[in-house]
Amino acid sequence: EIPLLNDEATAMNTAFFAELLEQKQKHEAELSIKLGEVEEFKALMKRYPQKSKLFNRFYLEARDCSGQLLGKVSALTKVLNTSKLAA
């Protein structure tokens, strides 16, 4: 294994964290959309309680998906914050 020069290591590190930041931003955008869906399905169920069965499945799917996305955002945030401390 050939050791990397400092500039090469820094460039690889920068690219790595830029990629993580891009993934985090993508997940944050998706999370925002899903949270909007959750709120809308909740509002629909409240407005039309007799039709809540129709909305409930979609509400649960959006809620579960938003939880998964929140976990991804949280994990990437931790890694990115740790990298700032180590730098």
C-alpha positions in Angstrom: 0.0 0.0 0.0 1.4 3.4 -1.0 0.9 6.1 1.6 -1.0 9.1 0.3 0.5 12.5 0.3 -1.2 15.0 2.6 -2.8 16.8 -0.3 -4.2 13.6 -1.7 -5.5 12.4 1.7 -7.1 15.9 2.2 -8.7 15.8 -1.3 -10.1 12.3 -0.6 -11.4 13.3 2.8 -13.0 16.4 1.3 -14.7 14.4 -1.4 -15.9 11.8 1.1 -17.5 14.4 3.4 -18.9 16.4 0.5 -20.6 13.1 -0.6 -22.0 12.6 2.9 -23.3 16.1 3.1 -25.0 15.7 -0.3 -26.7 12.5 0.9 -27.8 14.2 4.1 -29.3 17.1 2.2 -31.1 14.7 -0.1 -32.5 12.8 2.9 -33.5 16.1 4.5 -35.5 17.1 1.4 -37.2 13.7 1.3 -38.0 14.0 5.0 -39.6 17.4 4.5 -41.9 16.0 1.8 -42.8 12.9 4.0 -43.5 15.1 7.0 -45.8 17.2 4.8 -47.6 14.0 3.8 -48.0 12.9 7.4 -49.5 16.3 8.3 -51.9 16.2 5.4 -53.1 12.7 6.1 -53.6 13.6 9.7 -55.7 16.7 8.6 -57.7 14.6 6.2 -58.5 12.0 8.9 -59.6 14.8 11.2 -61.6 16.5 8.5 -63.2 13.3 7.2 -63.3 10.9 10.2 -65.8 8.6 8.4 -63.1 8.0 5.7 -60.1 7.7 8.1 -59.6 4.0 7.1 -58.9 5.2 3.6 -56.2 7.6 4.8 -54.8 5.6 7.7 -52.6 3.2 5.6 -51.0 6.1 3.7 -50.5 8.0 7.0 -48.7 5.0 8.6 -46.5 4.5 5.5 -45.5 8.2 5.4 -44.9 8.2 9.2 -42.7 5.1 9.0 -40.8 6.4 6.0 -40.2 9.8 7.8 -38.8 7.9 10.8 -36.4 6.0 8.6 -35.3 9.2 6.9 -34.9 11.0 10.2 -32.6 8.1 11.3 -30.5 8.5 8.2 -30.2 12.3 8.6 -29.3 11.8 12.3 -26.6 9.3 11.5 -25.0 11.4 8.8 -25.2 14.5 11.0 -23.3 12.7 13.7 -20.6 11.6 11.3 -20.3 15.1 9.8 -20.2 16.7 13.2 -17.5 14.3 14.5 -15.4 15.0 11.4 -15.5 18.7 12.2 -14.3 18.0 15.7 -11.5 15.8 14.4 -10.3 18.3 11.8 
